[in-house]
Amino acid sequence: QVQLVESGGGLVQAGGSLRLSCAASGMTFSIYAMAWYRQVPKKQRELVAGISSRGSTNYADSVKGRFIISRDNAKNTVYLQMNSLKPEDTAVYYCNVGFTVPLFGSWGQGTQVTVSS
């Protein structure tokens, strides 16, 4: 079955950087778009960035110019490079299949990103 495992989160000061990874298994990774989402307590999960199977990308306005999504089909992994981090980026970050809408019904455990001011 499809499994998505996120990693790379942590505690960082404002202005710092982190790179998140999402390793996928149980699927033909290269043919699917992938996306990163984030969620804070008591709020809906929101789309952060998506990447198509061909490498086209889209970003939430709040992260444009700061975050970069990429993928390595040989490693079945999608990445999120987060630069110039702000306290409001603090959230649990998840990946899922799909460009703008999550297609996989189950979510992984996510990875916590905490940005201190």
N, C-alpha and C positions, 0 to 999 in steps of 0.2 A: 504494500500500500504506500501511498504518498506520505513522505515524512519531510518536514521542514525544520531545520535546527538553526536557530539564530545564536550568534555569539559576537563578542567584541565590545559590549557595553562597559560602562564604568563611570567613575566620578572624575569630572574634569572641570577646570576653572573656565569661566566665561572667556571667550576668545580662543579657546583651545580647539583641538581636533580629535576625532575618533573615527575609526573605520569599522563598520559592522559587516558581518558576513552571514550569509544564509546558505546552508548546504542542503540541497534537495536530493532525495532518493525516491525510487519507486515510480519514476516518471521519465518520459523522454524530454529532458530538460530543455534541449535546444529549440524545440518547436513552440514553446510556451512563452508568453510574456510573463514578467514577474514584477512585483511591486513591494514597496515598503510602506508600512502603516505605523502609526503610533497612537498610544492611548494613555490618558491620564485618568486618575480615579474620578468616577462620576461623570465622565464625558464619553461621547461616542468615539470609537476608533476612527481616525482620519487618515486619508491617503497622503503620503509624503512624496513618493516618487514612483514612477513606473518605467519599465524598459521593455520594448517589444522584442520579439524573437530576432529581429533584424537590427536591433540596437537603437531604435528611436526612443526618445525619452520624454517624459513629462514630469513636471514638478509642481507642488503646491506653491502658491505665491509666497508663503512665509519662509520658504527655504531656497527659493531661486537665487542663484548666484553664490550660494554657500554650500549646498549639498550636491554631490555627484553620484548618480547610480551607474553601476556598470555590471557586467556579467562575464564569467569565464565558462563557456560551455564545456570545455575539456574537464573542468573540475566540478561541473554541476553546481555552481555557486554564483550567487548574486551579492554584490557589495553595495554599501552606502558609505561614501566618504563624506564626513560631516566636518566642515570647517567653520571658523568664526562662530562657535557655538554660543548660544544665549540661554539664560535660565529658563526661558519659555520653551526650549527644546527638551526640557526634562520630561521623560515619558518612558513607557515600555514600548520598545520597537519590535514589530513583527514583520515577517515577510509572508507573501501569499502568491498564488498563481493568478495571472491576469494583469491587464494593463491599468485599468481604472476601477474595476470591480473585482472583489475577491471571488475566485472560482472554487477554491478548495474549502470545504465546509469546516474542517478542523484547523484550529490555529496551534502553532507551536507554543513553547513556553515564553517566547519573547526574550529580549535582552534589555536590561534596565540601563537607561542613560540618565545621569544626573549632572546638571551643570550648575555649579555654584557661582554666586555673584561676587 
